[in-house]
Amino acid sequence: MSYRLSVDVGGTFTDIVMFDDVKKKVYTTKVHSTPHDSSIGIENGIKKICKQLGIAPGEIAYFIHGTTVATNALLERKGAKTALVTTKGFRDILEIARQARPNLYDFWAQRPRPPIPRYLVFELDERVYYDGTIVKTVKEAEAAALAQKLKAMEVESVAVCFLHSYKNAANELRTKEILRSCMPGVHICTSSETLPEIREYERFCTTAVNAYLMPKVKDYIDNLDVKRQNLGIRPGVHIMQSNGGIMSSHAAGERSVHTVFSGPAGGVLASLYMSRLIEEKNVITIDIGGTSTDLALIENHEAVFTSGAELGGFPVKVPTIEMHTIGAGGGSIAWIDAGGGIRVGPQSAGAFPGPACYGNGSLPTVTDSNLIMGFLNPENFLGGEYHLSTEKSVEAVNAELCAKNGMDTIQAASGVRRLVNANMCGGINVISTQKGYDLREFSLMAFGGGGSLHAVDLADELNIKKVIVPQNPGMFSAIGCQLAKVRYDYVRTIVTATDEITTGQYNACYDEMRAEAVLDMAREGFSEKELAFAATSDMRYGGQAWELSVAVPSHIGRNEEFRDCERSFEDIHRRTYGYILGDKITFVNLRLSAFAVIPALEFKRFEFEQSDVPDAAVKGIRRMMFGGDFIESTVYDRDRMPVGCRVSGPAMIEEYAASTPIPPDYTAAIDAYRNIVITRAEEA
């Protein structure tokens, strides 16, 4: 067995990537996603690529999957019927939330409803103090009576969240035992196992989301596992996590909350790897899919990580690659608002019915606009596997846009493209200029089915000097999944000043997390000597409300090493806020990440061939809209373009799952890793 499979399920298409370990070659394909049951689309894709390669599914040695099941279930509120059991007097934690308002100036703004409604929140008369002292133990009869009540309400999942359980989990774990004995088959998780970390609201929310998603994710994984076995694939499925690592499907079922940002993480990993190969230290990544656009920032060859993010209006405190998502993609629907203006998204046509040009839908989308403007080849969509109907795109734009605001077809289509570009520019500004970064120091790496279609326009608007379109951009996230390591993350709250903590306290926390990691990794099939560890700490000045993440040692031998931690914190504080206080510094949370390396896909470097484009690479001429006018533009076949060759705009570079327009005054070159590198002609 020499093949490794990765699958990335998107809103419109499911991407399939196969890597041959022997030939070191990547094979890719796409199939339509099946939103009613994503595993059907995956099964179709596996059969398709195996047929193309002439191999049996049994030859697959590794199976990695990036999934949006958890994300969609939370956003659409389609998780399980879930109950929350908490400490007496704290029933309204999820309702009270934080002081932050959804919109500062909107007095009628509505908070998103919690995944667990108040009528499913119950109290038990137990109590643990802030220092871990148990004041009231759980009464078995009370917990058993509650279990019977939950059974009668046909609850599918239960989150157990007690006050200060991160300091002492005894009451939570005992409650879990009682509920499990009375409610066999019901999913139960505790906050002390999900997020043993200070701050009740974030801990309660993360645990509630985990419980809410567990049945949905487990059912999906079980269904996929049956199809895997029926296909004859022997290795189990590994699931991408929000942190860019992978874990077994069994672990993903228990830690469902760690998969909420699973889908786009692979693209950032692939971008990070490629940026190091081509020595582009500062990169903005843009992944434009059918439903949404995911944006991330790479600085000095490192992705930005965060200890938590927000999804559906709720904090999800799990280690995550920091990304910003906007509701703008190829399937985003264009519509007319009450004032007669064109709007784009966030509603999407999805996989079914899809854009009007697919033949099933009747609403105009970004894809329809790109087709009308000449940026898509109706005869060569996905290598000619599908035919796009320009007539249906025109009908949809005329009926839904032109008839309602008096524009002609070309004006409306052009307006849709400009609007979606503006939305994407706004998203890029959120992760860059709004955080103090100068976009002139960054390159734009564009992928996803629509990334290359819009990249040069975005770079031109934002004054980004270089656009990089990697090989197989339409499947780049699925390719990135094959670069992931097996990863588990752990956290312990300590809240102790750096000049008061002892080496014994500090090392005991890390020793405990390391022991837990060794057990988890053993279940993944790795011994302790195969593991690598990285330690960080959330640190702050005394009196501050929020922390900064600082790299720290996982073992300290003498107190002087705490001074090194303080200096590291001050360096980060100065870089972030421009000053330091000189006050007492506090360790709040200690974190440990455990990694196990698996064989990874490799990007091949090619030797220079020629600077001229061979005649075989020229496909013909097509009229495309650049700068408000249709211009005769040369169309090139990317697969026939040798390393080192250059083309000048106006032009279009086409491939299986992407199209890259090159405007006038721009030049595109093929580099040593077969990336398309686009710059202004004078800079090239």
ABEGO torsion letter per residue (X at the ends): XABBBBBBBBAABBBBBBBBAAAGBBBBBBBBBBAABAAAAAAAAAAAAAAAAGBBAAABABBBBBBAAAAAAAAAGABBBBBBBBBBGAAAAAAAEBABBABAABAABBBBBBABBAAABBBBBBBBBAAGBBABBBBAAAAAAAAAAAAAAGBABBBBBBBGAAABAAAAAAAAAAAAAABBGBBBBBAAAABBBBEAAAAAAAAAAAAAAAAAAAAAAAAAAAAAAAAGBABBBBBBBAAGBBBBAAAAAABAAAAAAAAAAAAAAAAAAAAAAAGBABBBBBBBBAABBBBBBBBGGBBBBBABBBBGGBBBBBBBBBBBBBBBBAABBBBBBAAGBBBBOABBAEAOAEBAAAGABABBBAAAAAAAAGABBAAABGGGABBBBAAAAAAAAAAAAAAAAGBBAAAAAAAAAAAAAAAAAAAAAAABAAAGBBAAABBBBBBEAAAAAAAAAAAAAAGBABBBBBBGAAAAAAAAAAABBBBBBBBBBAGBBAAABBAAAAAAAAAAAAAAAAAAAAAAGBBAAABBBBBBBBBBBBGBABBBBBBBBABBABAAAAAAAAAAAAAAAAAAAGBBAGBBBBBABBBBBBBBBBBBBBBBBBBBABABBBAAABAEBBBBBBGGBBBBBBBBBAAABBBGBBBBOBBBBBBAABBBBBBBGBBBBBBAAGBBBBBBAAAX
